[in-house]
Amino acid sequence: MLSRSARRHTVGTTLAVALLLSACGGTADVTLSDPAPSVSESTPPNGIAEGEPNGPDPTVTETDVITDEPSEEFQDEGGMLAFEVSAFGIGPDATWGLTPADFSSALGLTFTALDYEVSDECTYVTIVEPGYDGIAFMVTGPADDARVTRADVYGDGAERFISSINVTVDSDRADIEANAGKDHTVEYAPHEYTDGQYAFVTPVDNDPGVAFVFELDTDGEVDNWRAGKRNEVSWVEGCL
């Protein structure tokens, strides 16, 4: 059995490595969707390209600095920066389907691309400003029309982010079912790598096709979670 710290990084086996490089209501079984677009034969099994990176998506650069301060809704009582993430995005304006530039502008923050290559149409960005460890954003689509489609909350700093149904890291299955209420359905699937489960929480009014996925350990507690478009959010290892 994996240790708790190892389990907490399962969603992002590849994501965690990329961050390290960059620093330097019913119940039913569901079937996980196929992985993201094709992986180059030269890409190592862990999804991280060796050698020189191809460079960030031209729509997401470290020079694309947003100077606006984050709005008050993204600050906790102590003034520390934090997010509440819904199945539809973050706040009223930063919704899935925006370009990275528009999404970061809606947050009043700056994105930078990770040194992370899996396919030509899937990558991750993180927030440059301090205080946002524990969250990364998936960007999918061709380079000239890339869109933010998912947020992953995991690892160090994950406790600083909470879902709009008041479930986060260390919540348990009972919390999920109690807080999902009549506005969401809850479905479970066996975990791909542990004896835990995936809990898919889907808004009943779900025209855009979005969901939460909470990864539960063998004790039924949330190790990590994500929110986004239903297709992308079902990919179990980031872009893989």
Secondary structure, DSSP 8 states (H G I E B T S, - for coil): ---HHHHHTSTTHHHHHHHHHHH-----B------SS---TTS-TTS---SS-----TTS-TT----S---GGGB-TTS-B-EEEETTEETTTEETTS-HHHHHHHHT--EEE-S--SBTTEEEEEE-STT-TTEEEEEES-GGG-EEEEEEE-STTGGGEEETTS--TT-BHHHHHHHHGGGEEEEEEE-SSSS-EEEEEEESS-TT-EEEEEEE-TTSBEEEEEEEEHHHHT-TTTT-
